[in-house]
Amino acid sequence: MPVTENGLRPFLEEIAREGGEVALAHFGRVAAEAKDESIVSEADRAVERLLVSRIRARFPGDYILGEESGGSGPAHPGGGTRWWAIDPIDGTGPYLSGLPFWAVAVACMRGPAVEGGAVFLPVFGEMYSAEAGERAERNGEPLSPMDPAPAGSHSYLFVPCREVDGLRIDYAGPRLTLSAAALHLIYAASGSAFGAVIEPNCVYDFAAASLVIERAGGRLRYASGAAVDFAALADGRRAPEPVVAAAADQVDWLCGQVSWTGA
């Protein structure tokens, strides 16, 4: 049975697009505010309020984890429980700098796994989405399968935008960063890069995009090679180690290029 009358993917795309409209209305009109070691703005909060309200209207009993408001709803989700992870603006730094490399990301989870995800890039008008058991799409068209070939000398790898204590990446090719984990994953999924290495992040930073890359023939693992259990991150904690993503045939090799001694 579909999670909504019209299915899960259309609902995720709809609310991600609505969130993008709110973000665009604030684009260039809000100021940065300090938030722990990061920054935030009224735009982040406005988009998150919209996303939470849309999910609550249809699924009033579900647990929702948002970047700005934290967790709300029932206690920590169980193995088969549906829950939601939302990042109102992934790439707040670029957003507040007037750059186009930011996205609205919404993921519907089922226990430790992602059931559906949508990543919308409002400035470009690009929607990336995926649903369990179906192909990943960009603007309604299936993404081509990720290239299983080894990395070439000119194959880009997306990496964190800052130095991360304890993280070493022994990758010989060129590196890129857009300061937004979701963009790193969807661009890798669409063939713009060999893969991505993401610093230890929260579930809302990469859950939606992780399903896009997996449904495009990729795989996502911790640097140690262990599977990512998203339910373990449902309380908002950061992942215990960096995340590595690449074509399914290459992710083990890429994990071997990454070492992590902890922060």
Residue pairs with C-beta under 8 A, 6 or more apart in sequence:
2 8
3 11
3 82
3 108
3 115
3 116
4 10
4 11
4 58
7 131
8 108
8 115
8 116
8 131
9 116
9 118
9 129
9 130
9 131
9 134
9 137
11 58
12 106
12 107
12 108
12 116
12 117
12 118
12 129
12 208
13 118
13 120
13 127
13 129
15 50
15 51
15 54
15 55
15 106
15 118
16 51
16 104
16 105
16 106
16 118
16 119
16 120
16 127
16 129
17 120
17 127
18 50
18 54
19 47
19 50
19 51
19 88
19 104
19 106
19 120
20 104
20 120
20 121
20 122
21 122
22 43
22 46
22 47
22 50
23 43
23 46
23 47
23 88
23 89
23 95
23 102
23 104
23 122
24 122
24 123
26 41
26 42
26 43
26 46
27 43
27 95
27 98
27 122
27 123
28 98
30 41
30 42
30 43
30 96
31 41
31 96
32 39
32 40
32 41
32 92
32 96
33 39
33 40
33 41
33 42
38 92
39 92
39 93
39 96
40 68
40 92
41 89
41 92
41 95
41 96
43 88
43 89
43 95
44 67
44 68
44 88
44 89
44 92
45 68
45 88
46 88
47 88
47 89
47 104
48 66
48 67
48 68
48 69
48 86
48 88
51 66
51 86
51 88
51 104
51 106
52 64
52 66
52 69
52 72
52 86
55 62
55 64
55 84
55 86
56 62
56 64
59 82
59 84
61 73
61 74
62 73
62 74
62 82
62 83
62 84
63 71
63 72
63 73
63 74
63 75
63 76
63 77
63 81
63 83
63 84
63 234
64 71
64 72
64 73
64 83
64 84
64 85
64 86
65 71
65 83
65 84
65 85
65 86
65 203
65 204
65 234
65 235
65 236
66 72
66 86
66 87
66 88
66 204
67 86
67 87
67 88
67 202
67 204
67 205
68 88
70 236
71 234
71 235
71 236
73 83
74 81
76 231
76 234
76 235
77 83
77 109
77 111
77 231
77 234
78 111
78 231
79 111
79 112
79 231
80 110
80 111
81 110
81 111
82 108
82 109
82 110
82 115
83 108
83 109
83 110
83 234
84 106
84 107
84 108
84 109
85 106
85 107
85 109
85 203
85 204
85 207
85 208
85 230
85 234
86 105
86 106
86 107
86 204
87 103
87 104
87 105
87 106
87 182
87 204
87 205
87 208
88 104
89 95
89 102
89 103
89 104
90 102
90 103
90 104
90 105
90 119
90 180
90 181
90 182
90 183
90 205
91 99
91 101
91 102
91 103
91 178
91 179
91 180
91 182
91 183
92 102
93 161
93 179
94 100
94 101
94 102
94 178
94 179
94 180
95 102
100 121
100 123
100 124
101 178
101 179
101 180
101 183
102 121
102 122
102 123
102 180
102 183
103 119
103 120
103 121
103 122
103 180
103 182
103 183
103 186
104 119
104 120
104 122
105 117
105 118
105 119
105 120
105 182
105 204
105 205
105 207
105 208
105 209
106 117
106 118
106 208
107 114
107 116
107 117
107 203
107 204
107 207
107 208
107 211
108 114
108 115
108 116
108 117
109 115
109 203
109 207
109 230
109 231
109 234
110 132
111 231
112 229
112 230
112 231
112 232
113 132
113 230
114 132
114 207
114 208
114 210
114 211
114 230
115 131
115 132
115 211
116 129
116 130
116 131
116 132
116 211
117 129
117 130
117 207
117 208
117 209
117 210
117 211
117 212
118 127
118 128
118 129
118 208
119 127
119 128
119 129
119 182
119 183
119 186
119 208
119 209
119 212
120 126
120 127
120 128
121 127
121 128
121 183
125 139
126 138
126 139
127 137
127 138
127 139
127 140
128 136
128 137
128 138
128 143
128 186
128 189
128 190
128 209
128 212
129 136
129 137
129 212
130 136
130 137
130 211
130 212
130 214
130 215
130 216
131 211
131 215
132 211
132 215
134 215
135 142
135 143
135 215
135 216
136 142
136 143
136 189
136 211
136 212
136 213
136 214
136 215
136 216
137 143
138 190
143 189
143 190
143 212
143 215
143 216
144 190
144 191
144 216
145 216
145 217
146 188
146 189
146 191
146 213
146 216
146 217
146 218
146 246
146 247
146 248
147 191
147 247
148 217
148 247
148 248
148 249
148 250
149 247
149 250
150 250
150 253
151 157
151 171
151 172
151 173
151 194
151 195
151 250
151 254
152 173
152 194
153 172
153 173
154 173
154 174
155 173
155 174
155 193
155 194
156 173
156 174
156 175
156 176
156 192
156 193
156 194
157 169
157 171
157 173
157 174
157 175
157 176
157 193
157 194
157 195
157 196
157 197
157 254
158 175
158 176
158 177
158 178
158 184
158 185
158 187
158 188
158 193
158 195
158 196
158 197
158 198
159 169
159 171
159 175
159 176
159 177
159 196
159 197
160 167
160 177
160 197
160 198
160 199
161 177
161 178
161 179
162 199
164 199
164 200
164 242
164 263
165 263
166 260
166 261
166 262
166 263
167 197
167 199
167 242
167 258
167 259
167 260
168 258
168 259
168 260
168 261
169 175
169 197
169 257
169 258
170 257
170 258
170 259
171 197
171 254
171 257
173 194
176 193
177 184
178 184
178 187
181 196
181 198
181 201
181 205
181 206
181 209
182 205
182 206
182 208
182 209
183 209
184 193
184 196
184 198
184 209
185 196
185 198
185 206
185 209
185 210
185 212
185 213
185 220
185 245
186 209
186 212
186 213
187 193
188 194
188 195
188 196
188 213
188 218
188 245
188 246
189 209
189 212
189 213
189 216
189 218
190 216
194 246
194 247
194 250
194 254
195 218
195 244
195 245
195 246
195 247
195 250
195 251
195 254
196 244
196 245
196 246
197 223
197 242
197 243
197 244
197 245
197 254
197 258
198 205
198 206
198 242
198 243
198 244
198 245
199 242
200 238
200 239
200 240
200 241
200 242
200 243
200 263
201 238
201 239
201 243
202 233
202 236
202 237
202 238
202 239
203 230
203 233
203 234
203 236
203 239
206 220
206 243
207 230
210 220
210 228
210 243
210 245
213 219
213 220
213 245
214 220
217 247
217 248
218 245
218 246
218 247
218 248
218 251
219 245
219 246
219 247
219 248
219 251
220 228
220 243
220 244
220 245
220 251
221 227
221 228
221 243
221 244
221 245
221 251
221 252
221 255
222 228
222 239
222 240
222 241
222 242
222 243
222 244
223 241
223 242
223 243
223 244
223 255
223 258
223 259
223 260
224 241
224 255
224 260
225 252
225 255
228 239
228 243
233 239
241 260
241 262
242 258
242 260
244 251
244 254
244 255
244 258
245 251
245 254
246 253
246 254
